[in-house]
Amino acid sequence: MDTEGHQEPRTTRSAPVPPPRPTRAPGATPQQPRGPEFLAWLRAPRPTALPGIWRLNHRPRPAQEPDEIPARQLLSGALIAFLCGWLMWSLLWNGYLGGWWIVPLELVTPDSWRFEGDRYTGAAIYYAYYALIAFGIMVAVGRLGRWSEVWRRYVAPRFRRPEPLQAPVTTPQEDPARWPHLRAAGAAQAADKLAAEADAGRMQDVDLARIERAWQSVRSGRHPLDTFTRAVLSDGAAACLHPSGARDLTTRTARHDLRTGQVRLGQAADDQRNPYAYRGTGLALGPELLGTSFLAVGPSGSGKTGSVIRPLAEALCLQALAGRAAVVVVGAAGAGLGPTENYDVVIRIGHPDSEYDFDLYGGTGDPDEAAAVLAEALVGDLADPHPGGDSRRSATVLAQLLGPYRAVHGRFPAVPELRALLDGAPDPLSDLRKALHDAGDEPMLRELDARERQSGTAGDPGALLADRVALLDRPAFAGFFDTTGQSRPFSLRALDHPVRVRIDLPERGHADASRILARLVLAQFTASAAHREDRSLFACLILDDASRTITPEAVRGIQRLRSANAGTVLTLRTLDEVAAPLRTALLGAAGCRMALSGVTPWDGQQFAEVWGKEWIEARDVTDRQIVADEPLTKVSHFVRKVITGKAPTAQSVTVRQVERERWSASELAHAVPPGHAVLSLTTVRGEHAPPLLVDLRS
């Protein structure tokens, strides 16, 4: 039995090709928890937490910071209390305060103990009394000096060995390793088999997540219980495999928790600007946050790829192996987006050894739909792609050529053929017209006539489209974007399946073509993800370097993804790589926003505006000089001024509520340490986390 959405992809030209079978036997990697480690991981507590908190073994903190005494004041007070106690005992012991403190002992003890009894007994009684008095003094000064607080904050942590939290398992029926929910639904045999697999060390976290996903399909009625039970009894922990046959990634570089779907990115800094409940906690992302889309802005070398993109791509590939997600990762060749073995489909555009091709038309057979997406990729980045028009006119021009061509040839034109049609070459157009006339296709003839009438006129977008298509009609791309069935094209319509895709763009030497392809992938993804029949899979596009990719239609498409169980992850070196009218709209469309160390003050200003302001308590301290009227006071003030060099002053403190920016542009540009970032989060349910200073290296 396959998990939900694990059907083999179709093999037609416009459909995705099946993921390749693994060249190595699926097995465990050193990072996998197995045996006792797996059982401990499975039983570990995962309490409900605020958005973005790493839930595995999380220890919740109070929402508000306790009113603790400052360290300097606490330690100095404890020392002064100790000195006072020592002075008190010294005065008593040496008799400077008289012998009254001995009177209670003399009143309750017989004279014979002191004068006629054993001298050792009397000495023991007296020294015991002295110890009692000293202990009383110590307790009194200890309470005044808050010694217990000093012990709790500075001494006890040095001797305490923190132990991992363990989830209380009261009965075997509540033990998650016994699969109680399967037993309650009548699948006791499957539960016994899976429990035995876990005890024997043959189960790992991906197996657990994958089988849980298959069980959800049973509970939803998409698969029968008998089929699930037979699959588990037959294959054990290897039941319901991903179509690739893999049970894990070849390598893991980040910490993952597949029970919650989280990947840990770092740790919230212990900083006053962070809410107390977040300070020192792990910071993690999951589908419930990525479903609102994620935008990271930071200069080169700030850690966008290594600290953000690579862990997120890794996490979504694991989710795909568990049958929960479909992921498309796009970046420059050699950008470090994970090894080839972690993906089912790797499209290396411009590389002669690429096993897969990319479907230029998104797998659709509708000329209007294909034209709209292609026009978005070709001219969507231009504010005014042609005088007096917009990209819709470009889509109309493309549709007037794609429709007739498909009607005659049964396919869309390849890149050289499309370029010739847009250039208005007479031979291709006349051949197309003759074929349509012979077939008696009057509607398509009218489309072609309209294109010929507009060709060469003022404001005709055909020349601009031809110039953009020419960027793809290069010798390096000769074997790509084929429509004749001679290659293995991949279409983003495969997002109904848990597929793992990596697309390498030819940034070196073909930067403009790479930007066109990036816009094409983004346009196809937003169109395909929003119109999927099965939205139970989380679909995510990770675009490393989205410069010159964001268009008005792309922003609208990103906004529609939240309701389609899909999202995007975009990175930029600076917001200047986005057209000025779209910067605010892009920040508004992304629910999760990250400003990495080194952003410019201009970028910081944009983030400061979108993060808004908050009410804080401001304290204004005013010093005023004390004027003495009495002679003795004047003398004391004069002596104090001679010693300290300052006139005696008195302080007045004014406390008021003021509204200030959560993070100012200057703080974002200059106060974020290297390896850190400021991150705000929003879940698909609308829960928010304020901007947090995060250490991406922890």
C-alpha positions as CSV (number, residue, x, y, z in Angstrom):
1,M,0.0,0.0,0.0
2,D,1.3,3.4,-0.9
3,T,0.7,6.4,1.3
4,E,-1.8,9.0,0.3
5,G,-0.7,10.8,-2.8
6,H,2.1,8.3,-3.6
7,Q,0.7,7.1,-6.9
8,E,3.3,6.7,-9.7
9,P,3.4,9.8,-12.0
10,R,2.1,9.5,-15.5
11,T,4.5,9.0,-18.3
12,T,3.0,11.3,-20.9
13,R,5.0,14.3,-22.1
14,S,3.2,16.8,-20.0
15,A,3.3,14.7,-16.8
16,P,6.2,14.3,-14.4
17,V,8.4,11.3,-14.9
18,P,8.5,8.8,-12.1
19,P,11.2,9.4,-9.5
20,P,14.2,7.2,-10.1
21,R,14.8,4.1,-8.1
22,P,17.7,4.4,-5.7
23,T,21.1,3.3,-6.8
24,R,21.9,2.2,-3.2
25,A,20.0,0.1,-0.8
26,P,17.8,2.2,1.5
27,G,19.3,2.2,4.9
28,A,20.1,4.2,8.0
29,T,22.4,7.1,8.3
30,P,24.4,7.9,11.4
31,Q,22.0,10.7,12.3
32,Q,19.0,8.5,12.6
33,P,17.7,7.6,16.1
34,R,17.4,3.9,16.4
35,G,16.6,1.4,19.1
36,P,16.6,2.9,22.6
37,E,17.4,6.4,21.1
38,F,14.4,6.1,18.8
39,L,12.1,5.1,21.7
40,A,13.4,7.9,23.9
41,W,12.8,10.4,21.0
42,L,9.3,9.0,20.4
43,R,8.4,9.3,24.1
44,A,10.0,12.7,24.6
45,P,7.5,15.5,25.6
46,R,6.5,18.0,23.1
47,P,4.4,20.6,24.9
48,T,2.2,23.1,23.1
49,A,4.3,26.2,22.6
50,L,4.3,29.7,21.0
51,P,4.9,29.9,17.3
52,G,8.4,29.1,16.3
53,I,9.6,27.4,19.5
54,W,11.4,24.0,19.2
55,R,8.9,21.8,21.0
56,L,11.1,18.7,21.5
57,N,11.9,18.6,25.3
58,H,10.8,22.2,25.5
59,R,10.6,23.7,29.0
60,P,7.9,26.4,29.0
61,R,8.9,29.7,30.6
62,P,6.6,32.4,32.1
63,A,5.2,34.9,29.7
64,Q,6.6,37.8,31.8
65,E,10.1,38.1,33.2
66,P,10.2,37.7,37.0
67,D,11.1,40.8,38.9
68,E,14.6,39.8,39.9
69,I,17.1,42.0,41.8
70,P,20.0,43.1,39.7
71,A,23.1,40.9,40.2
72,R,25.3,43.8,41.5
73,Q,22.7,44.8,44.0
74,L,22.1,41.2,45.1
75,L,25.7,40.3,45.6
76,S,26.7,43.5,47.4
77,G,23.7,43.2,49.7
78,A,24.6,39.6,50.5
79,L,28.2,40.6,51.3
80,I,27.1,43.6,53.5
81,A,24.7,41.3,55.4
82,F,27.5,38.8,56.0
83,L,29.8,41.6,57.3
84,C,27.1,42.9,59.6
85,G,26.5,39.4,61.0
86,W,30.2,38.9,61.5
87,L,30.4,42.3,63.3
88,M,27.5,41.4,65.5
89,W,28.9,38.1,66.5
90,S,32.4,39.7,67.2
91,L,30.8,42.3,69.5
92,L,28.9,39.7,71.4
93,W,31.8,37.3,71.7
94,N,34.3,39.9,72.9
95,G,31.8,41.3,75.5
96,Y,31.4,44.8,74.0
97,L,27.6,44.5,74.2
98,G,27.6,43.1,77.7
99,G,26.7,39.6,78.9
100,W,22.9,39.9,78.6
101,W,22.8,37.3,75.8
102,I,24.1,34.6,78.2
103,V,21.4,35.3,80.8
104,P,18.8,33.0,79.1
105,L,21.2,30.0,79.4
106,E,22.0,30.8,83.0
107,L,18.3,31.0,83.9
108,V,17.5,27.5,82.6
109,T,20.6,25.6,83.7
110,P,21.4,24.5,87.3
111,D,24.3,26.1,89.0
112,S,25.8,22.6,89.6
113,W,26.4,22.3,85.9
114,R,28.5,25.4,85.9
115,F,30.4,25.1,89.2
116,E,30.1,21.6,90.6
117,G,29.6,19.3,87.6
118,D,31.8,18.0,85.0
119,R,33.6,20.9,83.3
120,Y,33.4,19.1,79.9
121,T,29.6,18.9,80.2
122,G,29.3,22.5,81.0
123,A,31.6,23.6,78.2
124,A,29.6,21.5,75.7
125,I,26.4,23.1,76.8
126,Y,27.8,26.6,76.5
127,Y,29.3,26.0,73.1
128,A,26.1,24.5,71.9
129,Y,24.3,27.7,73.0
130,Y,27.0,29.8,71.3
131,A,26.4,27.8,68.1
132,L,22.6,28.4,68.4
133,I,23.1,32.1,68.8
134,A,25.5,32.2,65.8
135,F,23.0,30.2,63.7
136,G,20.3,32.6,64.6
137,I,22.4,35.6,63.5
138,M,23.3,33.8,60.3
139,V,19.6,33.0,59.5
140,A,18.6,36.7,60.2
141,V,21.4,38.2,58.1
142,G,20.8,35.5,55.4
143,R,17.2,36.5,55.0
144,L,18.1,40.2,54.9
145,G,20.9,39.6,52.4
146,R,18.8,37.1,50.2
147,W,21.4,34.4,50.4
148,S,18.9,31.9,49.2
149,E,18.5,33.9,45.9
150,V,22.3,34.0,45.6
151,W,22.5,30.2,46.0
152,R,19.7,29.6,43.4
153,R,21.1,31.9,40.8
154,Y,24.9,31.4,41.1
155,V,25.8,28.4,43.1
156,A,23.2,25.7,42.5
157,P,23.5,25.7,38.7
158,R,27.2,24.8,39.0
159,F,26.3,21.5,40.7
160,R,23.0,20.7,39.0
161,R,23.2,18.3,36.0
162,P,20.2,19.0,33.8
163,E,18.4,15.9,32.7
164,P,16.2,15.6,29.6
165,L,12.6,15.8,30.2
166,Q,10.7,12.5,29.9
167,A,7.1,12.2,29.1
168,P,5.2,10.4,31.8
169,V,3.8,7.1,30.6
170,T,1.3,6.0,33.2
171,T,0.0,2.9,31.4
172,P,1.1,0.8,28.4
173,Q,-2.1,1.9,26.6
174,E,-0.7,5.5,26.6
175,D,2.8,4.7,25.4
176,P,3.2,6.1,21.9
177,A,5.6,3.3,21.1
178,R,2.7,0.8,21.5
179,W,0.6,2.6,18.9
180,P,-2.5,3.0,21.0
181,H,-4.5,4.9,18.4
182,L,-4.1,1.9,16.0
183,R,-5.3,-0.5,18.7
184,A,-8.3,1.7,19.5
185,A,-9.3,1.6,15.8
186,G,-9.1,-2.2,15.6
187,A,-5.6,-2.5,14.0
188,A,-4.1,-4.4,17.0
189,Q,-2.0,-6.7,14.7
190,A,-0.5,-3.8,12.9
191,A,0.2,-2.1,16.2
192,D,2.0,-5.2,17.6
193,K,4.1,-5.5,14.5
194,L,5.1,-1.8,14.5
195,A,5.9,-2.0,18.3
196,A,8.1,-5.0,17.7
197,E,9.9,-3.2,14.9
198,A,10.6,-0.3,17.1
199,D,11.9,-2.4,20.0
200,A,14.1,-4.3,17.6
201,G,15.7,-1.1,16.3
202,R,14.4,-1.4,12.8
203,M,12.3,1.8,12.8
204,Q,13.4,5.4,12.4
205,D,11.7,8.8,12.5
206,V,10.9,8.8,8.8
207,D,9.2,5.4,9.0
208,L,7.1,6.7,11.9
209,A,6.0,9.8,10.0
210,R,5.3,7.9,6.8
211,I,3.2,5.2,8.5
212,E,1.3,7.9,10.4
213,R,0.6,9.6,7.1
214,A,-0.7,6.3,5.7
215,W,-2.9,5.8,8.8
216,Q,-4.4,9.2,8.2
217,S,-5.4,8.2,4.7
218,V,-7.1,5.1,6.3
219,R,-8.9,7.2,8.8
220,S,-10.1,9.6,6.0
221,G,-11.5,6.6,4.1
222,R,-9.2,6.9,1.1
223,H,-7.6,3.4,1.8
224,P,-9.2,0.4,3.5
225,L,-8.0,-0.8,6.8
226,D,-7.3,-4.3,5.6
227,T,-4.8,-3.0,2.9
228,F,-3.0,-1.0,5.5
229,T,-2.8,-4.0,7.9
230,R,-1.5,-6.3,5.2
231,A,1.2,-3.8,4.2
232,V,2.4,-3.4,7.8
233,L,2.4,-7.1,8.5
234,S,4.3,-7.8,5.3
235,D,6.9,-5.0,5.4
236,G,7.0,-3.8,9.0
237,A,8.7,-0.5,9.4
238,A,9.3,-0.4,5.6
239,A,5.6,-0.3,4.8
240,C,4.1,2.3,2.5
241,L,7.4,3.4,1.0
242,H,8.0,6.5,-1.0
243,P,8.0,5.8,-4.7
244,S,11.8,6.2,-4.8
245,G,12.2,3.4,-2.2
246,A,14.3,5.6,0.1
247,R,13.7,5.6,3.8
248,D,15.9,8.6,4.7
249,L,18.3,11.2,3.3
250,T,21.9,10.3,2.7
251,T,23.0,13.1,5.0
252,R,21.5,15.5,7.5
253,T,23.0,18.8,8.6
254,A,20.2,20.1,10.8
255,R,18.1,18.9,13.7
256,H,14.7,17.6,12.7
257,D,11.6,16.4,14.6
258,L,9.3,14.6,12.2
259,R,6.6,14.2,14.9
260,T,6.0,17.9,14.8
261,G,7.4,18.6,11.4
262,Q,9.9,21.1,12.7
263,V,13.5,21.9,11.7
264,R,15.7,23.8,14.2
265,L,17.3,26.9,12.7
266,G,18.9,28.4,15.8
267,Q,18.3,29.7,19.3
268,A,16.5,32.9,20.4
269,A,19.1,35.1,22.0
270,D,18.9,36.0,25.7
271,D,18.3,39.6,24.8
272,Q,16.0,42.2,26.4
273,R,14.4,42.9,23.1
274,N,13.1,39.3,22.9
275,P,10.0,38.4,24.8
276,Y,10.9,36.5,28.0
277,A,9.0,33.4,26.9
278,Y,11.3,33.1,23.9
279,R,14.7,33.8,25.4
280,G,17.1,30.9,25.3
281,T,14.6,28.6,23.5
282,G,15.2,26.8,20.2
283,L,13.8,28.5,17.1
284,A,12.2,26.1,14.5
285,L,10.1,26.3,11.4
286,G,7.5,23.9,10.1
287,P,4.7,23.7,7.5
288,E,2.3,25.7,9.7
289,L,4.7,28.6,9.4
290,L,6.0,28.1,5.9
291,G,2.4,28.0,4.7
292,T,2.4,31.8,5.1
293,S,5.5,32.1,2.9
294,F,9.0,33.0,4.1
295,L,11.2,35.9,3.0
296,A,14.9,36.3,4.1
297,V,17.0,39.4,3.2
298,G,20.7,39.6,3.8
299,P,23.9,40.3,2.0
300,S,26.2,37.6,0.5
301,G,27.9,35.6,3.3
302,S,25.3,36.4,5.9
303,G,24.1,32.7,6.0
304,K,21.0,32.7,3.9
305,T,21.9,29.5,2.0
306,G,23.8,27.5,4.7
307,S,21.7,28.5,7.8
308,V,18.2,28.9,6.2
309,I,17.8,27.4,2.8
310,R,19.7,24.1,3.3
311,P,18.0,23.1,6.5
312,L,14.6,24.0,5.1
313,A,15.2,22.0,1.9
314,E,16.4,19.1,4.0
315,A,13.4,19.2,6.2
316,L,10.9,19.3,3.3
317,C,12.7,16.4,1.6
318,L,12.2,14.4,4.8
319,Q,8.6,15.4,4.8
320,A,8.3,14.2,1.2
321,L,9.8,10.8,2.1
322,A,7.1,10.6,4.7
323,G,4.4,11.4,2.1
324,R,3.5,14.8,3.7
325,A,5.0,17.3,1.3
326,A,6.2,18.1,-2.2
327,V,9.2,20.4,-2.6
328,V,10.9,22.2,-5.5
329,V,14.3,23.8,-4.7
330,V,15.7,26.3,-7.2
331,G,19.1,27.8,-7.1
332,A,22.4,28.4,-9.0
333,A,24.4,25.4,-9.9
334,G,26.8,24.5,-7.0
335,A,24.9,26.6,-4.5
336,G,25.0,23.9,-1.8
337,L,21.3,22.9,-1.8
338,G,22.0,19.4,-0.8
339,P,23.4,16.3,-2.5
340,T,21.8,14.9,-5.7
341,E,20.8,11.7,-3.8
342,N,18.4,13.7,-1.6
343,Y,16.2,14.4,-4.6
344,D,14.0,12.4,-6.9
345,V,14.4,14.8,-9.9
346,V,17.5,17.0,-10.6
347,I,17.1,19.3,-13.6
348,R,20.5,20.8,-14.5
349,I,19.5,23.3,-17.1
350,G,22.3,23.9,-19.6
351,H,24.3,20.9,-18.5
352,P,24.6,18.2,-21.2
353,D,24.5,15.4,-18.7
354,S,21.1,16.4,-17.1
355,E,18.8,13.4,-17.0
356,Y,15.7,15.6,-16.9
357,D,14.3,18.4,-18.9
358,F,12.0,21.2,-17.8
359,D,8.5,21.7,-19.3
360,L,8.4,25.2,-20.6
361,Y,4.6,25.2,-20.7
362,G,3.9,23.7,-17.3
363,G,2.3,20.5,-18.6
364,T,-0.9,22.3,-19.6
365,G,-2.7,21.8,-22.9
366,D,-4.6,25.1,-22.8
367,P,-2.9,27.7,-25.0
368,D,-4.3,30.6,-23.0
369,E,-3.0,29.2,-19.7
370,A,0.4,28.4,-21.2
371,A,0.6,31.9,-22.7
372,A,-0.2,33.6,-19.5
373,V,2.4,31.8,-17.5
374,L,5.1,32.2,-20.2
375,A,4.3,35.9,-20.6
376,E,4.8,36.3,-16.9
377,A,8.2,34.8,-17.1
378,L,9.3,36.7,-20.2
379,V,8.2,40.2,-19.5
380,G,6.6,40.2,-16.0
381,D,9.6,42.0,-14.6
382,L,9.1,45.0,-16.7
383,A,7.0,47.8,-15.2
384,D,5.9,48.7,-18.7
385,P,6.9,45.9,-21.1
386,H,5.6,47.8,-24.1
387,P,4.1,51.3,-24.6
388,G,0.5,51.5,-23.7
389,G,0.1,47.9,-22.5
390,D,1.0,45.3,-20.0
391,S,1.8,41.6,-19.7
392,R,-1.7,40.7,-20.7
393,R,-1.1,41.9,-24.2
394,S,2.0,39.8,-24.3
395,A,-0.1,36.8,-23.1
396,T,-2.5,37.5,-25.9
397,V,0.3,37.6,-28.5
398,L,1.6,34.3,-27.3
399,A,-1.8,32.7,-27.2
400,Q,-2.4,33.8,-30.9
401,L,0.6,31.7,-31.8
402,L,0.5,28.8,-29.4
403,G,-3.1,27.9,-30.2
404,P,-2.8,27.6,-33.9
405,Y,0.6,25.8,-33.6
406,R,-0.9,23.2,-31.2
407,A,-3.9,22.7,-33.4
408,V,-1.7,21.8,-36.3
409,H,1.1,19.8,-34.6
410,G,-0.6,18.5,-31.5
411,R,2.1,20.1,-29.3
412,F,3.4,23.5,-28.4
413,P,6.4,24.9,-30.2
414,A,10.0,24.4,-29.0
415,V,12.1,27.5,-28.3
416,P,13.6,27.9,-31.8
417,E,10.1,27.5,-33.4
418,L,8.5,30.0,-31.0
419,R,11.3,32.5,-31.6
420,A,10.7,32.2,-35.4
421,L,7.0,32.8,-35.0
422,L,7.5,35.8,-32.8
423,D,10.0,37.3,-35.2
424,G,7.3,37.1,-37.9
425,A,9.4,34.8,-40.2
426,P,7.2,34.3,-43.4
427,D,7.9,30.6,-43.9
428,P,6.7,29.3,-40.5
429,L,3.7,31.5,-40.6
430,S,2.7,30.6,-44.1
431,D,3.1,26.9,-43.4
432,L,1.0,27.2,-40.3
433,R,-1.7,29.1,-42.2
434,K,-1.8,26.5,-45.0
435,A,-2.2,23.7,-42.5
436,L,-5.0,25.5,-40.7
437,H,-6.7,26.2,-44.0
438,D,-6.5,22.6,-45.1
439,A,-7.9,21.5,-41.8
440,G,-10.7,24.1,-42.0
441,D,-10.0,25.4,-38.5
442,E,-11.5,28.9,-38.8
443,P,-11.1,30.0,-35.2
444,M,-7.4,29.4,-35.2
445,L,-7.1,31.1,-38.6
446,R,-8.7,34.2,-37.1
447,E,-6.2,34.0,-34.2
448,L,-3.3,33.8,-36.7
449,D,-4.7,36.7,-38.9
450,A,-5.0,38.9,-35.8
451,R,-1.3,38.2,-35.0
452,E,-0.2,39.0,-38.5
453,R,-2.1,42.3,-38.6
454,Q,-0.5,43.4,-35.3
455,S,3.0,42.3,-36.2
456,G,5.3,45.2,-36.8
457,T,2.9,47.9,-35.7
458,A,3.7,50.5,-33.1
459,G,3.4,49.0,-29.6
460,D,3.5,45.4,-30.8
461,P,5.0,43.3,-28.0
462,G,6.2,40.6,-30.4
463,A,9.7,42.0,-30.9
464,L,10.2,42.3,-27.2
465,L,9.0,38.7,-26.6
466,A,11.3,37.5,-29.4
467,D,14.2,39.2,-27.8
468,R,13.5,37.5,-24.4
469,V,12.9,34.1,-26.0
470,A,16.3,34.5,-27.8
471,L,17.9,34.3,-24.4
472,L,16.7,30.8,-24.1
473,D,17.6,29.9,-27.7
474,R,21.3,29.5,-27.1
475,P,23.6,26.6,-28.0
476,A,24.0,25.7,-24.3
477,F,20.2,25.1,-24.1
478,A,20.0,23.2,-27.4
479,G,18.8,19.9,-25.8
480,F,16.4,21.6,-23.3
481,F,12.7,22.7,-23.3
482,D,12.0,20.0,-25.9
483,T,8.3,19.4,-26.9
484,T,8.8,16.6,-29.4
485,G,9.0,13.8,-26.9
486,Q,12.8,13.3,-27.2
487,S,13.6,14.3,-23.6
488,R,12.2,13.5,-20.1
489,P,10.4,16.8,-19.2
490,F,9.3,17.5,-15.6
491,S,6.2,19.5,-15.0
492,L,5.1,21.2,-11.8
493,R,1.7,19.6,-12.1
494,A,3.4,16.8,-10.2
495,L,2.8,18.6,-7.0
496,D,0.0,16.1,-6.3
497,H,2.8,13.7,-5.5
498,P,5.4,13.7,-2.7
499,V,8.2,14.6,-5.2
500,R,11.6,16.1,-4.3
501,V,12.9,18.3,-7.1
502,R,16.0,20.4,-7.5
503,I,16.5,22.8,-10.4
504,D,20.0,24.2,-11.1
505,L,20.0,27.5,-13.0
506,P,22.8,28.5,-15.2
507,E,23.7,31.7,-13.4
508,R,27.2,31.7,-14.7
509,G,27.2,33.1,-18.3
510,H,23.4,33.1,-18.6
511,A,22.2,35.4,-15.8
512,D,19.3,36.9,-17.8
513,A,18.1,33.4,-18.9
514,S,18.3,32.2,-15.3
515,R,16.1,35.1,-14.2
516,I,13.5,34.2,-16.9
517,L,13.5,30.6,-15.8
518,A,13.2,31.6,-12.1
519,R,10.1,33.7,-12.9
520,L,8.8,30.8,-15.0
521,V,9.2,28.3,-12.1
522,L,7.6,30.7,-9.6
523,A,4.6,31.4,-12.0
524,Q,4.1,27.7,-12.7
525,F,4.3,26.8,-9.0
526,T,1.7,29.4,-7.9
527,A,-0.6,28.3,-10.7
528,S,-0.2,24.6,-10.1
529,A,-0.3,24.7,-6.3
530,A,-3.4,26.7,-6.1
531,H,-5.3,24.4,-8.5
532,R,-4.3,21.0,-7.1
533,E,-7.1,18.4,-6.6
534,D,-5.3,16.9,-3.5
535,R,-4.3,19.7,-1.1
536,S,-3.4,17.3,1.7
537,L,0.3,17.5,0.7
538,F,2.1,20.6,1.7
539,A,3.7,22.1,-1.4
540,C,6.7,24.4,-1.1
541,L,8.9,26.3,-3.5
542,I,12.4,27.2,-2.2
543,L,14.0,29.9,-4.4
544,D,17.5,30.7,-3.4
545,D,18.1,34.3,-4.8
546,A,14.8,35.7,-6.0
547,S,16.4,38.9,-7.4
548,R,14.5,40.2,-10.5
549,T,11.9,37.5,-10.0
550,I,9.1,39.2,-8.0
551,T,6.4,40.6,-10.2
552,P,2.9,42.0,-9.4
553,E,1.3,38.7,-10.5
554,A,3.9,36.7,-8.4
555,V,2.9,38.7,-5.3
556,R,-0.7,38.0,-5.9
557,G,0.1,34.3,-6.4
558,I,2.0,34.1,-3.2
559,Q,-0.9,35.6,-1.3
560,R,-3.2,32.8,-2.7
561,L,-1.0,30.0,-1.5
562,R,-1.9,30.2,2.2
563,S,-5.4,28.8,1.5
564,A,-3.9,26.1,-0.8
565,N,-1.7,24.4,1.8
566,A,1.4,25.7,0.0
567,G,4.1,28.3,0.5
568,T,7.3,29.8,-0.8
569,V,10.7,30.4,0.7
570,L,12.5,33.4,-1.0
571,T,15.9,35.0,-0.4
572,L,17.2,38.4,-1.5
573,R,20.5,40.1,-1.0
574,T,18.7,43.4,-0.7
575,L,15.2,44.7,-1.2
576,D,16.5,46.9,-4.0
577,E,16.4,43.7,-6.2
578,V,12.6,44.1,-6.1
579,A,10.8,46.9,-7.9
580,A,10.1,49.8,-5.6
581,P,6.3,49.6,-5.9
582,L,6.4,45.9,-5.0
583,R,8.6,45.9,-1.9
584,T,5.8,46.7,0.6
585,A,3.5,44.3,-1.1
586,L,6.1,41.5,-0.9
587,L,6.7,42.1,2.8
588,G,3.0,42.0,3.4
589,A,2.5,38.8,1.4
590,A,5.2,36.9,3.4
591,G,4.0,35.9,6.8
592,C,7.5,35.1,8.0
593,R,10.2,37.7,7.5
594,M,13.9,37.5,8.3
595,A,16.5,40.3,8.3
596,L,20.0,38.9,8.5
597,S,23.1,40.6,9.8
598,G,24.4,43.2,7.5
599,V,21.3,44.6,5.9
600,T,21.5,48.2,4.8
601,P,19.7,51.0,6.7
602,W,17.3,51.4,3.7
603,D,16.3,47.7,3.9
604,G,16.1,48.0,7.7
605,Q,13.6,50.9,7.3
606,Q,11.3,48.7,5.3
607,F,11.4,46.0,7.9
608,A,10.9,48.5,10.7
609,E,7.8,49.8,9.1
610,V,6.3,46.4,8.5
611,W,7.1,45.3,12.1
612,G,5.4,48.4,13.5
613,K,5.7,49.8,17.0
614,E,5.0,48.7,20.6
615,W,4.2,50.4,23.9
616,I,7.2,50.3,26.3
617,E,7.8,51.8,29.8
618,A,10.4,54.6,29.6
619,R,12.2,56.0,32.6
620,D,13.5,59.6,32.6
621,V,16.1,60.3,35.3
622,T,16.7,64.0,36.1
623,D,19.6,65.2,38.4
624,R,19.1,68.5,40.3
625,Q,21.7,70.2,42.5
626,I,20.9,70.3,46.2
627,V,21.0,73.8,47.8
628,A,21.9,73.7,51.5
629,D,20.7,76.3,54.0
630,E,22.1,75.0,57.3
631,P,25.8,75.6,58.0
632,L,26.5,72.0,58.9
633,T,24.9,70.8,55.7
634,K,26.9,73.3,53.7
635,V,30.1,71.9,55.3
636,S,29.1,68.3,54.5
637,H,28.3,69.2,50.9
638,F,31.6,71.0,50.5
639,V,33.5,68.0,51.8
640,R,31.6,65.7,49.5
641,K,32.3,67.9,46.5
642,V,36.1,67.9,47.4
643,I,36.1,64.1,47.6
644,T,34.0,63.2,44.6
645,G,34.6,66.2,42.4
646,K,30.9,66.6,41.9
647,A,28.3,68.8,43.5
648,P,25.7,66.9,45.6
649,T,22.6,66.1,43.5
650,A,19.2,64.4,43.9
651,Q,17.6,62.2,41.3
652,S,14.0,62.3,40.2
653,V,12.6,59.4,38.1
654,T,9.7,59.9,35.7
655,V,8.0,56.7,34.4
656,R,5.8,57.0,31.3
657,Q,4.4,54.8,28.5
658,V,5.8,55.6,25.0
659,E,5.4,54.0,21.6
660,R,8.6,53.0,19.9
661,E,9.6,50.8,17.0
662,R,10.2,47.2,17.8
663,W,13.4,47.3,15.8
664,S,14.7,50.5,14.3
665,A,16.4,50.7,10.9
666,S,19.7,51.7,12.7
667,E,19.5,48.7,15.0
668,L,18.8,46.3,12.2
669,A,21.7,47.7,10.2
670,H,24.3,47.9,13.0
671,A,23.1,46.1,16.2
672,V,22.5,42.5,14.8
673,P,25.7,40.5,15.5
674,P,27.3,38.3,12.7
675,G,25.6,34.9,12.5
676,H,22.3,36.4,13.9
677,A,19.1,37.5,12.3
678,V,15.8,39.2,13.3
679,L,12.8,37.0,12.5
680,S,9.1,37.5,12.8
681,L,6.6,34.6,12.3
682,T,3.0,34.1,11.4
683,T,1.1,30.8,11.3
684,V,-1.6,29.8,8.9
685,R,-4.0,30.1,11.8
686,G,-3.1,33.7,12.3
687,E,-0.9,33.4,15.4
688,H,2.0,35.8,15.5
689,A,5.5,36.0,17.0
690,P,7.1,39.4,17.3
691,P,10.5,40.1,15.8
692,L,13.0,37.9,17.6
693,L,16.8,38.1,17.6
694,V,18.0,34.6,16.7
695,D,21.5,33.1,16.8
696,L,21.6,30.9,13.7
697,R,24.8,29.2,14.8
698,S,23.3,27.6,18.0
